[in-house]
Amino acid sequence: MKLISILFLSFFSITLLWSQETVIDTTKVIDENYREDQFYLAITYNLLADKPSNVSQTGFSSGFHLGFIRDFPLNEKRNFGLGLGLGASINSYNHNIFVSKNDSGEIEYINLSDADISYTKNKFSTYLVEMPLEFRWRTSTAEEYKFWRIYTGFKVGYLLSSSTKFKGELGTVKNNNIKDFNDFQYGVTFSAGYNTWNFHLYYSLNPILSKDAQLTEQAIDMFAVKFGLIFYIL
């Protein structure tokens, strides 16, 4: 008990001295040339727009996005600037288009609803490295780290890998890196909010699949629309 009491008193004394030193040293350096360099993490719900007739989404389609953005202020107040970043994302899309290979090894697309094929899972996934470019407005100052923001811009992604997966009465069917996925996927972005919590929207400007991907002789020109929350961390 005596040893514990000595250790407690020593700890209390050191803490008290440190606190006093902290109170005495009130000098604070303010960086007037600050930047809003940020790590970001986004969680989105992914929609497929411009779907072919009788094509529907099933289940929950999600996206996870993370990266880093370098800030370039454009005015003296530093409340307007550009952001250029590098990141990665994983996206899944649940739907009723079955992707399979025929006897010749060629990819075929079948509408599961039209073919009356039962299934429990059917989706494709994409894995991209991305480069966002943002026009940024914010109410931040050199001393204020909680602020309102509106960021809008453009994002281009390069497809690193893709996969499709089916589970149902035909068994489990998987395909990896089929050639019909567009290598480059790009779109416009919008983010707005306060402090860490922000709304995020991405609308693609080109289809996920190339025109070679056809369903009953109709191109599957589906576009990605992603919305959810994005978190900015200084």
C-alpha positions as protocol buffer text, in pm:
chain_id: "A"
residue {
  index: 1
  type: MET
  ca { x: 0 y: 0 z: 0 }
}
residue {
  index: 2
  type: LYS
  ca { x: 288 y: 234 z: 82 }
}
residue {
  index: 3
  type: LEU
  ca { x: 440 y: 179 z: -266 }
}
residue {
  index: 4
  type: ILE
  ca { x: 103 y: 243 z: -431 }
}
residue {
  index: 5
  type: SER
  ca { x: 61 y: 565 z: -232 }
}
residue {
  index: 6
  type: ILE
  ca { x: 408 y: 686 z: -336 }
}
residue {
  index: 7
  type: LEU
  ca { x: 339 y: 609 z: -703 }
}
residue {
  index: 8
  type: PHE
  ca { x: -1 y: 784 z: -686 }
}
residue {
  index: 9
  type: LEU
  ca { x: 148 y: 1095 z: -525 }
}
residue {
  index: 10
  type: SER
  ca { x: 430 y: 1102 z: -780 }
}
residue {
  index: 11
  type: PHE
  ca { x: 184 y: 1073 z: -1067 }
}
residue {
  index: 12
  type: PHE
  ca { x: -38 y: 1344 z: -918 }
}
residue {
  index: 13
  type: SER
  ca { x: 259 y: 1578 z: -872 }
}
residue {
  index: 14
  type: ILE
  ca { x: 383 y: 1528 z: -1228 }
}
residue {
  index: 15
  type: THR
  ca { x: 31 y: 1582 z: -1365 }
}
residue {
  index: 16
  type: LEU
  ca { x: -9 y: 1900 z: -1159 }
}
residue {
  index: 17
  type: LEU
  ca { x: 326 y: 2040 z: -1277 }
}
residue {
  index: 18
  type: TRP
  ca { x: 245 y: 1956 z: -1640 }
}
residue {
  index: 19
  type: SER
  ca { x: -96 y: 2124 z: -1607 }
}
residue {
  index: 20
  type: GLN
  ca { x: 61 y: 2436 z: -1459 }
}
residue {
  index: 21
  type: GLU
  ca { x: 316 y: 2447 z: -1740 }
}
residue {
  index: 22
  type: THR
  ca { x: 38 y: 2411 z: -1995 }
}
residue {
  index: 23
  type: VAL
  ca { x: -159 y: 2698 z: -1839 }
}
residue {
  index: 24
  type: ILE
  ca { x: 145 y: 2924 z: -1829 }
}
residue {
  index: 25
  type: ASP
  ca { x: 237 y: 2857 z: -2194 }
}
residue {
  index: 26
  type: THR
  ca { x: -57 y: 3025 z: -2370 }
}
residue {
  index: 27
  type: THR
  ca { x: 134 y: 3108 z: -2686 }
}
residue {
  index: 28
  type: LYS
  ca { x: -43 y: 2962 z: -2990 }
}
residue {
  index: 29
  type: VAL
  ca { x: 104 y: 2965 z: -3338 }
}
residue {
  index: 30
  type: ILE
  ca { x: -154 y: 3046 z: -3604 }
}
residue {
  index: 31
  type: ASP
  ca { x: -77 y: 2930 z: -3956 }
}
residue {
  index: 32
  type: GLU
  ca { x: -225 y: 3189 z: -4191 }
}
residue {
  index: 33
  type: ASN
  ca { x: -119 y: 2975 z: -4487 }
}
residue {
  index: 34
  type: TYR
  ca { x: -314 y: 2669 z: -4376 }
}
residue {
  index: 35
  type: ARG
  ca { x: -449 y: 2411 z: -4620 }
}
residue {
  index: 36
  type: GLU
  ca { x: -751 y: 2185 z: -4591 }
}
residue {
  index: 37
  type: ASP
  ca { x: -556 y: 1869 z: -4678 }
}
residue {
  index: 38
  type: GLN
  ca { x: -784 y: 1581 z: -4585 }
}
residue {
  index: 39
  type: PHE
  ca { x: -826 y: 1207 z: -4573 }
}
residue {
  index: 40
  type: TYR
  ca { x: -1174 y: 1102 z: -4676 }
}
residue {
  index: 41
  type: LEU
  ca { x: -1392 y: 797 z: -4620 }
}
residue {
  index: 42
  type: ALA
  ca { x: -1728 y: 752 z: -4791 }
}
residue {
  index: 43
  type: ILE
  ca { x: -2005 y: 494 z: -4766 }
}
residue {
  index: 44
  type: THR
  ca { x: -2261 y: 500 z: -5046 }
}
residue {
  index: 45
  type: TYR
  ca { x: -2573 y: 329 z: -5173 }
}
residue {
  index: 46
  type: ASN
  ca { x: -2523 y: 244 z: -5539 }
}
residue {
  index: 47
  type: LEU
  ca { x: -2801 y: 272 z: -5796 }
}
residue {
  index: 48
  type: LEU
  ca { x: -2806 y: 164 z: -6160 }
}
residue {
  index: 49
  type: ALA
  ca { x: -2955 y: 429 z: -6389 }
}
residue {
  index: 50
  type: ASP
  ca { x: -3079 y: 381 z: -6747 }
}
residue {
  index: 51
  type: LYS
  ca { x: -3139 y: 12 z: -6699 }
}
residue {
  index: 52
  type: PRO
  ca { x: -3269 y: -196 z: -6993 }
}
residue {
  index: 53
  type: SER
  ca { x: -3638 y: -285 z: -6982 }
}
residue {
  index: 54
  type: ASN
  ca { x: -3737 y: -540 z: -6718 }
}
residue {
  index: 55
  type: VAL
  ca { x: -3399 y: -510 z: -6546 }
}
residue {
  index: 56
  type: SER
  ca { x: -3415 y: -431 z: -6176 }
}
residue {
  index: 57
  type: GLN
  ca { x: -3189 y: -406 z: -5873 }
}
residue {
  index: 58
  type: THR
  ca { x: -3223 y: -657 z: -5594 }
}
residue {
  index: 59
  type: GLY
  ca { x: -3082 y: -634 z: -5245 }
}
residue {
  index: 60
  type: PHE
  ca { x: -2851 y: -366 z: -5110 }
}
residue {
  index: 61
  type: SER
  ca { x: -2577 y: -232 z: -5339 }
}
residue {
  index: 62
  type: SER
  ca { x: -2296 y: -58 z: -5155 }
}
residue {
  index: 63
  type: GLY
  ca { x: -1977 y: 136 z: -5213 }
}
residue {
  index: 64
  type: PHE
  ca { x: -1675 y: 207 z: -4993 }
}
residue {
  index: 65
  type: HIS
  ca { x: -1438 y: 488 z: -5089 }
}
residue {
  index: 66
  type: LEU
  ca { x: -1124 y: 622 z: -4923 }
}
residue {
  index: 67
  type: GLY
  ca { x: -827 y: 839 z: -5013 }
}
residue {
  index: 68
  type: PHE
  ca { x: -641 y: 1165 z: -4960 }
}
residue {
  index: 69
  type: ILE
  ca { x: -703 y: 1511 z: -5112 }
}
residue {
  index: 70
  type: ARG
  ca { x: -442 y: 1787 z: -5138 }
}
residue {
  index: 71
  type: ASP
  ca { x: -585 y: 2137 z: -5100 }
}
residue {
  index: 72
  type: PHE
  ca { x: -482 y: 2438 z: -5312 }
}
residue {
  index: 73
  type: PRO
  ca { x: -638 y: 2767 z: -5183 }
}
residue {
  index: 74
  type: LEU
  ca { x: -716 y: 3019 z: -5458 }
}
residue {
  index: 75
  type: ASN
  ca { x: -789 y: 3341 z: -5268 }
}
residue {
  index: 76
  type: GLU
  ca { x: -649 y: 3541 z: -4978 }
}
residue {
  index: 77
  type: LYS
  ca { x: -924 y: 3432 z: -4736 }
}
residue {
  index: 78
  type: ARG
  ca { x: -848 y: 3071 z: -4830 }
}
residue {
  index: 79
  type: ASN
  ca { x: -1217 y: 2983 z: -4827 }
}
residue {
  index: 80
  type: PHE
  ca { x: -1216 y: 2890 z: -5195 }
}
residue {
  index: 81
  type: GLY
  ca { x: -979 y: 2644 z: -5357 }
}
residue {
  index: 82
  type: LEU
  ca { x: -908 y: 2332 z: -5558 }
}
residue {
  index: 83
  type: GLY
  ca { x: -862 y: 1981 z: -5429 }
}
residue {
  index: 84
  type: LEU
  ca { x: -673 y: 1707 z: -5611 }
}
residue {
  index: 85
  type: GLY
  ca { x: -661 y: 1360 z: -5465 }
}
residue {
  index: 86
  type: LEU
  ca { x: -592 y: 992 z: -5501 }
}
residue {
  index: 87
  type: GLY
  ca { x: -804 y: 711 z: -5362 }
}
residue {
  index: 88
  type: ALA
  ca { x: -966 y: 374 z: -5412 }
}
residue {
  index: 89
  type: SER
  ca { x: -1317 y: 234 z: -5407 }
}
residue {
  index: 90
  type: ILE
  ca { x: -1502 y: -98 z: -5392 }
}
residue {
  index: 91
  type: ASN
  ca { x: -1850 y: -110 z: -5541 }
}
residue {
  index: 92
  type: SER
  ca { x: -2115 y: -381 z: -5562 }
}
residue {
  index: 93
  type: TYR
  ca { x: -2435 y: -382 z: -5769 }
}
residue {
  index: 94
  type: ASN
  ca { x: -2710 y: -638 z: -5709 }
}
residue {
  index: 95
  type: HIS
  ca { x: -2942 y: -696 z: -6007 }
}
residue {
  index: 96
  type: ASN
  ca { x: -3119 y: -961 z: -6215 }
}
residue {
  index: 97
  type: ILE
  ca { x: -2877 y: -989 z: -6510 }
}
residue {
  index: 98
  type: PHE
  ca { x: -2705 y: -1327 z: -6514 }
}
residue {
  index: 99
  type: VAL
  ca { x: -2349 y: -1322 z: -6651 }
}
residue {
  index: 100
  type: SER
  ca { x: -2220 y: -1655 z: -6782 }
}
residue {
  index: 101
  type: LYS
  ca { x: -1990 y: -1811 z: -7040 }
}
residue {
  index: 102
  type: ASN
  ca { x: -2123 y: -2020 z: -7327 }
}
residue {
  index: 103
  type: ASP
  ca { x: -1958 y: -2331 z: -7472 }
}
residue {
  index: 104
  type: SER
  ca { x: -1731 y: -2109 z: -7682 }
}
residue {
  index: 105
  type: GLY
  ca { x: -1610 y: -1922 z: -7375 }
}
residue {
  index: 106
  type: GLU
  ca { x: -1791 y: -1601 z: -7474 }
}
residue {
  index: 107
  type: ILE
  ca { x: -1976 y: -1393 z: -7216 }
}
residue {
  index: 108
  type: GLU
  ca { x: -2356 y: -1398 z: -7231 }
}
residue {
  index: 109
  type: TYR
  ca { x: -2614 y: -1189 z: -7044 }
}
residue {
  index: 110
  type: ILE
  ca { x: -2953 y: -1331 z: -6945 }
}
residue {
  index: 111
  type: ASN
  ca { x: -3243 y: -1163 z: -6767 }
}
residue {
  index: 112
  type: LEU
  ca { x: -3314 y: -1391 z: -6472 }
}
residue {
  index: 113
  type: SER
  ca { x: -3674 y: -1270 z: -6442 }
}
residue {
  index: 114
  type: ASP
  ca { x: -3750 y: -1344 z: -6806 }
}
residue {
  index: 115
  type: ALA
  ca { x: -3580 y: -1684 z: -6785 }
}
residue {
  index: 116
  type: ASP
  ca { x: -3764 y: -1766 z: -6461 }
}
residue {
  index: 117
  type: ILE
  ca { x: -3442 y: -1869 z: -6285 }
}
residue {
  index: 118
  type: SER
  ca { x: -3451 y: -1852 z: -5905 }
}
residue {
  index: 119
  type: TYR
  ca { x: -3150 y: -1717 z: -5718 }
}
residue {
  index: 120
  type: THR
  ca { x: -3040 y: -1585 z: -5381 }
}
residue {
  index: 121
  type: LYS
  ca { x: -2751 y: -1365 z: -5498 }
}
residue {
  index: 122
  type: ASN
  ca { x: -2655 y: -1206 z: -5827 }
}
residue {
  index: 123
  type: LYS
  ca { x: -2418 y: -912 z: -5848 }
}
residue {
  index: 124
  type: PHE
  ca { x: -2109 y: -765 z: -6003 }
}
residue {
  index: 125
  type: SER
  ca { x: -1834 y: -579 z: -5821 }
}
residue {
  index: 126
  type: THR
  ca { x: -1575 y: -326 z: -5932 }
}
residue {
  index: 127
  type: TYR
  ca { x: -1244 y: -225 z: -5773 }
}
residue {
  index: 128
  type: LEU
  ca { x: -1106 y: 110 z: -5881 }
}
residue {
  index: 129
  type: VAL
  ca { x: -824 y: 351 z: -5818 }
}
residue {
  index: 130
  type: GLU
  ca { x: -966 y: 704 z: -5838 }
}
residue {
  index: 131
  type: MET
  ca { x: -853 y: 1063 z: -5880 }
}
residue {
  index: 132
  type: PRO
  ca { x: -1099 y: 1329 z: -5756 }
}
residue {
  index: 133
  type: LEU
  ca { x: -1074 y: 1693 z: -5862 }
}
residue {
  index: 134
  type: GLU
  ca { x: -1285 y: 1933 z: -5653 }
}
residue {
  index: 135
  type: PHE
  ca { x: -1381 y: 2300 z: -5656 }
}
residue {
  index: 136
  type: ARG
  ca { x: -1405 y: 2379 z: -5285 }
}
residue {
  index: 137
  type: TRP
  ca { x: -1588 y: 2645 z: -5084 }
}
residue {
  index: 138
  type: ARG
  ca { x: -1577 y: 2643 z: -4703 }
}
residue {
  index: 139
  type: THR
  ca { x: -1616 y: 2869 z: -4399 }
}
residue {
  index: 140
  type: SER
  ca { x: -1293 y: 2757 z: -4233 }
}
residue {
  index: 141
  type: THR
  ca { x: -1031 y: 2991 z: -4085 }
}
residue {
  index: 142
  type: ALA
  ca { x: -681 y: 2942 z: -3948 }
}
residue {
  index: 143
  type: GLU
  ca { x: -834 y: 2882 z: -3602 }
}
residue {
  index: 144
  type: GLU
  ca { x: -1165 y: 2715 z: -3690 }
}
residue {
  index: 145
  type: TYR
  ca { x: -1162 y: 2343 z: -3770 }
}
residue {
  index: 146
  type: LYS
  ca { x: -1539 y: 2291 z: -3768 }
}
residue {
  index: 147
  type: PHE
  ca { x: -1698 y: 2457 z: -4068 }
}
residue {
  index: 148
  type: TRP
  ca { x: -1954 y: 2437 z: -4348 }
}
residue {
  index: 149
  type: ARG
  ca { x: -1838 y: 2314 z: -4686 }
}
residue {
  index: 150
  type: ILE
  ca { x: -1959 y: 2266 z: -5042 }
}
residue {
  index: 151
  type: TYR
  ca { x: -1732 y: 2066 z: -5271 }
}
residue {
  index: 152
  type: THR
  ca { x: -1821 y: 1989 z: -5632 }
}
residue {
  index: 153
  type: GLY
  ca { x: -1611 y: 1845 z: -5906 }
}
residue {
  index: 154
  type: PHE
  ca { x: -1513 y: 1550 z: -6119 }
}
residue {
  index: 155
  type: LYS
  ca { x: -1379 y: 1203 z: -6048 }
}
residue {
  index: 156
  type: VAL
  ca { x: -1211 y: 959 z: -6283 }
}
residue {
  index: 157
  type: GLY
  ca { x: -1150 y: 598 z: -6191 }
}
residue {
  index: 158
  type: TYR
  ca { x: -942 y: 323 z: -6346 }
}
residue {
  index: 159
  type: LEU
  ca { x: -1072 y: -32 z: -6313 }
}
residue {
  index: 160
  type: LEU
  ca { x: -819 y: -256 z: -6139 }
}
residue {
  index: 161
  type: SER
  ca { x: -1042 y: -561 z: -6116 }
}
residue {
  index: 162
  type: SER
  ca { x: -1402 y: -677 z: -6157 }
}
residue {
  index: 163
  type: SER
  ca { x: -1605 y: -982 z: -6069 }
}
residue {
  index: 164
  type: THR
  ca { x: -1953 y: -1128 z: -6107 }
}
residue {
  index: 165
  type: LYS
  ca { x: -2118 y: -1378 z: -5875 }
}
residue {
  index: 166
  type: PHE
  ca { x: -2439 y: -1580 z: -5900 }
}
residue {
  index: 167
  type: LYS
  ca { x: -2591 y: -1816 z: -5643 }
}
residue {
  index: 168
  type: GLY
  ca { x: -2912 y: -1998 z: -5725 }
}
residue {
  index: 169
  type: GLU
  ca { x: -3069 y: -2304 z: -5887 }
}
residue {
  index: 170
  type: LEU
  ca { x: -2783 y: -2315 z: -6141 }
}
residue {
  index: 171
  type: GLY
  ca { x: -2529 y: -2342 z: -5861 }
}
residue {
  index: 172
  type: THR
  ca { x: -2253 y: -2089 z: -5798 }
}
residue {
  index: 173
  type: VAL
  ca { x: -2118 y: -1910 z: -6104 }
}
residue {
  index: 174
  type: LYS
  ca { x: -1824 y: -1667 z: -6082 }
}
residue {
  index: 175
  type: ASN
  ca { x: -1642 y: -1462 z: -6344 }
}
residue {
  index: 176
  type: ASN
  ca { x: -1340 y: -1238 z: -6299 }
}
residue {
  index: 177
  type: ASN
  ca { x: -1217 y: -945 z: -6508 }
}
residue {
  index: 178
  type: ILE
  ca { x: -1446 y: -988 z: -6807 }
}
residue {
  index: 179
  type: LYS
  ca { x: -1354 y: -757 z: -7092 }
}
residue {
  index: 180
  type: ASP
  ca { x: -1694 y: -584 z: -7116 }
}
residue {
  index: 181
  type: PHE
  ca { x: -1632 y: -356 z: -6814 }
}
residue {
  index: 182
  type: ASN
  ca { x: -1510 y: -12 z: -6914 }
}
residue {
  index: 183
  type: ASP
  ca { x: -1155 y: 43 z: -6791 }
}
residue {
  index: 184
  type: PHE
  ca { x: -1217 y: 413 z: -6724 }
}
residue {
  index: 185
  type: GLN
  ca { x: -1524 y: 523 z: -6529 }
}
residue {
  index: 186
  type: TYR
  ca { x: -1581 y: 891 z: -6460 }
}
residue {
  index: 187
  type: GLY
  ca { x: -1850 y: 1126 z: -6333 }
}
residue {
  index: 188
  type: VAL
  ca { x: -1939 y: 1441 z: -6143 }
}
residue {
  index: 189
  type: THR
  ca { x: -1939 y: 1469 z: -5764 }
}
residue {
  index: 190
  type: PHE
  ca { x: -2107 y: 1686 z: -5501 }
}
residue {
  index: 191
  type: SER
  ca { x: -2039 y: 1694 z: -5127 }
}
residue {
  index: 192
  type: ALA
  ca { x: -2187 y: 1929 z: -4868 }
}
residue {
  index: 193
  type: GLY
  ca { x: -2215 y: 1940 z: -4491 }
}
residue {
  index: 194
  type: TYR
  ca { x: -2071 y: 2056 z: -4162 }
}
residue {
  index: 195
  type: ASN
  ca { x: -1754 y: 1937 z: -3991 }
}
residue {
  index: 196
  type: THR
  ca { x: -1700 y: 1560 z: -4030 }
}
residue {
  index: 197
  type: TRP
  ca { x: -2049 y: 1460 z: -4150 }
}
residue {
  index: 198
  type: ASN
  ca { x: -2129 y: 1537 z: -4512 }
}
residue {
  index: 199
  type: PHE
  ca { x: -2370 y: 1426 z: -4783 }
}
residue {
  index: 200
  type: HIS
  ca { x: -2203 y: 1286 z: -5096 }
}
residue {
  index: 201
  type: LEU
  ca { x: -2331 y: 1226 z: -5450 }
}
residue {
  index: 202
  type: TYR
  ca { x: -2161 y: 1078 z: -5756 }
}
residue {
  index: 203
  type: TYR
  ca { x: -2324 y: 1058 z: -6099 }
}
residue {
  index: 204
  type: SER
  ca { x: -2134 y: 871 z: -6370 }
}
residue {
  index: 205
  type: LEU
  ca { x: -2102 y: 1017 z: -6718 }
}
residue {
  index: 206
  type: ASN
  ca { x: -2019 y: 692 z: -6894 }
}
residue {
  index: 207
  type: PRO
  ca { x: -2170 y: 343 z: -6862 }
}
residue {
  index: 208
  type: ILE
  ca { x: -2020 y: 74 z: -6644 }
}
residue {
  index: 209
  type: LEU
  ca { x: -2023 y: -177 z: -6929 }
}
residue {
  index: 210
  type: SER
  ca { x: -1914 y: -129 z: -7290 }
}
residue {
  index: 211
  type: LYS
  ca { x: -2150 y: -158 z: -7586 }
}
residue {
  index: 212
  type: ASP
  ca { x: -2030 y: -516 z: -7636 }
}
residue {
  index: 213
  type: ALA
  ca { x: -2237 y: -613 z: -7332 }
}
residue {
  index: 214
  type: GLN
  ca { x: -2583 y: -675 z: -7474 }
}
residue {
  index: 215
  type: LEU
  ca { x: -2906 y: -816 z: -7337 }
}
residue {
  index: 216
  type: THR
  ca { x: -3140 y: -946 z: -7610 }
}
residue {
  index: 217
  type: GLU
  ca { x: -2947 y: -740 z: -7867 }
}
residue {
  index: 218
  type: GLN
  ca { x: -2980 y: -423 z: -7656 }
}
residue {
  index: 219
  type: ALA
  ca { x: -2670 y: -257 z: -7511 }
}
residue {
  index: 220
  type: ILE
  ca { x: -2661 y: -262 z: -7130 }
}
residue {
  index: 221
  type: ASP
  ca { x: -2587 y: 110 z: -7097 }
}
residue {
  index: 222
  type: MET
  ca { x: -2626 y: 132 z: -6720 }
}
residue {
  index: 223
  type: PHE
  ca { x: -2481 y: 428 z: -6533 }
}
residue {
  index: 224
  type: ALA
  ca { x: -2378 y: 438 z: -6168 }
}
residue {
  index: 225
  type: VAL
  ca { x: -2540 y: 680 z: -5923 }
}
residue {
  index: 226
  type: LYS
  ca { x: -2391 y: 674 z: -5573 }
}
residue {
  index: 227
  type: PHE
  ca { x: -2516 y: 868 z: -5272 }
}
residue {
  index: 228
  type: GLY
  ca { x: -2438 y: 848 z: -4904 }
}
residue {
  index: 229
  type: LEU
  ca { x: -2208 y: 996 z: -4640 }
}
residue {
  index: 230
  type: ILE
  ca { x: -1851 y: 1115 z: -4672 }
}
residue {
  index: 231
  type: PHE
  ca { x: -1625 y: 1187 z: -4375 }
}
residue {
  index: 232
  type: TYR
  ca { x: -1335 y: 1433 z: -4404 }
}
residue {
  index: 233
  type: ILE
  ca { x: -1052 y: 1392 z: -4155 }
}
residue {
  index: 234
  type: LEU
  ca { x: -782 y: 1659 z: -4120 }
}
